């Protein structure tokens, strides 16, 4: 059954449960058992239409509240309203719900809206495998040492802040996983981000491109920072830029591997 995302009035004195779950990268095999259990027990499932479809199939008695991708706060408020009535509600996110996803919207809604019934709801955040983790695992261990994740989308923060963070991360020699690297509305930003990174990192720095990992159209490949063409990337691609220590090699059978050693070179002692 499908329903619009609407808040339900007439609160029930017995609060329910609200779980924010991460579906992982797309394959059901990579979904945490705890997330599957929440979905099985849920009465209401709320989320972006694409992610709701990923989470299914559902039983006929479960109510599906699908919505557009830019309705995060509406979804969070609707979820609390339903849970405050005593229902078991699940809000779904792809990857991990706490990484550029719905857990933050749910917590913001809880803090901003002084609804006593909402604070009585049993709230849980169930982690999932993020896109960066999934892509990294397919190619080896590029996240084997210190790393950071930066979203290149400037929908919610200024582009100048993104550039500043990229510069600092590059100079700190962190492996950098770039989420939301490009879109039709932002076709230029990845090129500018690469220019920032190329000003600090060597051109032969390994770069991993993971697209739709865990889904039927999965593709993971390796290139270099100097050779990376922004046109080879889309919104469904995570871009992992290696550090100065990240290694890329091909095994005898021809498979590519990328890893970042857990050790780091010690500075030379001064005489």
N, C-alpha and C positions, 0 to 999 in steps of 0.2 A: 504494500500500500504506500502511495506517495502523498506527501502533504507539503504545503507551503511552510516556510520557516516563519511561524507566528508564535507569539507568547500566549500561553494559555492561562486564563484567569481562574478564579475560584480555587485558592490554594488549599492543599490538604495538610492536616496537622502532622502527618507522618512524612518526613523528608525522604527523598530517594538517594540515588547514587549517580554521580556524573563522572565518567571516565574519559579522559582524552588519550586516545591511543595512536601509536605510530604504526602504519601498515608496512613499513619497510620500503624497499625500492620498487616493489611491484609484484614479485613472485610470492605466492602464498607460502612456499617453502622457507622464505626468509622473513616471515612474520613471526613475532614472538608468540609462544603459546599463551601467555597472559593476555595478549591483545585478542587472540582468537576466542578465548574464554569470555572476555567482555562482550565481544560481538555476538556470541551465541546466547548470552544471557540478557542482552539489551532488549528493551521494549521500543526504544526510539533511537534511530541512527541519524546523526546530523553531519553534514559536510558538503564540501565542494562536489558537484555532480560527478566529476571524473573519479575522485577518490572514493566516493560512495559506491560507484560501480566496481572499483577494484576490491572493495571490502566484501562484496556479496559472494554468492547468492544469499538471500534472506528468506525467512519464513513468511508465510502469508499474514501472520499475526504481528509482525514487526512493522513499525511505521517509519518510512524513509522521508527525511526532510532534506532534499537536495537544493542547492542554491548556487549562485554565481561565485566565482573565485574571489571577488572583492567585497564580500559581505561578512567578514570575520566577526566583527562586533555584534552584528545581528544574530549570527549563529550562536555566539557565546551567550547572549542574553536569552535567546530562545531555549538553549540547553538548560540554563539555570531555572527558568520558569517551569519547564517540564519536570526537572528533578525535584524542585520544591514541592511539586504536587505528589511526590512519592514514586515517581517513575524511575526506571533504570535507563539512563541516557548515555549514549556513547557519541563523542565527537571524534571524527576521523581526520587524520592528516597522513600525507605520504611521508616516507622516511621516519624521522624522529619528531614527535610533536613539539619538542622544546627547541628545535633548531629552525628558525624562520617559519614557524608553523603555529597551530592553533592553541597550544598551551599558554602562550603569552597573552593572547586575546582573552582567553577564559579567565586568567588571573587578573588581567586589567579590569575586566567587567566586574569581577568579584570585589576588587578594591574600590572602584569608582562608585558602584551602586550600593548604597547602604540598605540592602534588603536583608532583614534578619533571617528570613526563610532561606535565602541563598546560602548564608553562612552556616546553616544547619545541614546543608547537603553534604553527603560523604563524597569528597572530591579526590580523584586519583589521576596521576599522569603515568601512562604506561609507555616506556621507551620503545624505540624501533631503530632499525639499521638505517643510517642516513645515506644519502646518495654518495657522499665522499667515501664513506666506509665501504660501500658496495663496490664502487669503481676501483678503489685501492686494492681490495681483496682479489678482484679479477686479474689484476696485473702484478700482484706481489705484495709489496709493503712500502709504498711511497710515503706513508704517514708514520713510518717507524721511529721518527724522532720528533722534536717539537714542531708543531704545525698550527695554523689558524685557518678559520673559515671566514670569508668575506663575501657578502652579497654585493654584486655590481648593480643591483637595481637602485635607482634613486627615487623611487616612488614614495619612500618613507624617510629618506635622509638625503641631504644635499650631496651632489656629485663631488664637491670640494672635500667633503669628509671622507668619501670613498678613496679619492686620490691620496689624501693624507695618510690614511691607514695602509694603503698599498705601499707607499713609500717607506713607512716605518717597518712594515712586515718584511719587505724586501731587504732593507738594511740590517734588520735583525737576523737575517738568513733563515727565516722560517719557511717551511714548505707551506704553500698557500693554495687552499681549495677555493675556487671561485664559483659561487652559486649565481643563478640568474644572469649569465654572462652576456646575453644579447636577446633582443626581441625586435619585432617590427617597429615598435615605437622608439627603440634605443639601438639602432643599428651601428652607431659610431662608438659606443662606450667601450666595448672590448678592445678595439683598436687603440684607444687612448690608454686603457689600463695596461696593455702590452707595452706601449711606449714607455710608461712609467717603470715597469719591471725590467725592460731591456736597458734602461739607464743605470741599473744596478747589477743585474744578473748577467752571466755570460750567455752568449747566443746558443751554446750547445747544452744549456740546462734542459734536462728531460721534462717533458710536459705530457701528462696523461689526459686523454679525452674520453670520458665515459658517458655514453648516451643510452638512455632507456635501460639501464642495467637492471636485470631481473625481469624484463619484459620481453615479448617475442622479437622486437626489433633491436635488441641489445647490440651495441657495438662499442668496443674499447680498443683504442689504439694509442700509440706513442709517437710523439714528434719532438721537436725542440722549440725552445722559446724563440729562436731566430727564424725558424721555418713556419711557425704557426700562422695560418691564414684565418682571420676572423670569420670568413665566409664558410669555413668548415665547421662552425659551431652554431648551435641554436639554443633556444631556451631550455631544452630538455637535456642539455649537456652540462656535466660538471667538469671544470677545468682544474687539474691539479698541477701546479707549477712547483718543480722540485727546488731544493736548496742547493748550496754549493757542494753538498756531500751526496746528493741523490745519484744513484747509479742505474744505468740501463745496460742490459746485455741480452744477447740471444742465446738460448740453450741449443745444444746440438740438434734437437728435433725441429728447431726453427721458431720456437715460441719465445716471445719477448717477455722479459721480466724487468720490473723497476722496483728498487728498494732504497730506503734511506737508512744507513747504518745507525745503530743506537749509540755508538761512540762518536766523539767529536774530537778533531785534532787539538792537542794541547799547544798553547802558545810557546814559542821558543823561549828558553830561559835567557835572561839578559846577563852578559858577563859583568 
